């Protein structure tokens, strides 16, 4: 990622999922402030918020359809 973008903020919808969590990892590594917005769909996240998510990111449970 481009280093001149550090310090920026980003919202990752679906950030607890497979692809979204990898995006979160990349932008955190690049120095961005990250907010994850995820519905934690039961079929995918049976045990709630995944343990692999960085505990320092802001996490919001919600559904973009509401």
C-alpha positions, 0 to 999 in steps of 0.5 A: 500500500502507498505509505502517503495514505497512512493515518487515513480512516477506512470502513470495511463492511464484511470485515469479519469474513474471509476476504474482509478480514484480509483487507483489514489486516492489510490496511492496519499494517499500512497504518490506517485506522480501521472500523469493521462493520459486519452482521456476523451472519450466523451461518458464517460466524457461529461463535460470534466475532472471530478471534483472528480480528485485531482487538485494537480495531473498532468493531460494529455489529450491524446490517447495511440493509437496516 
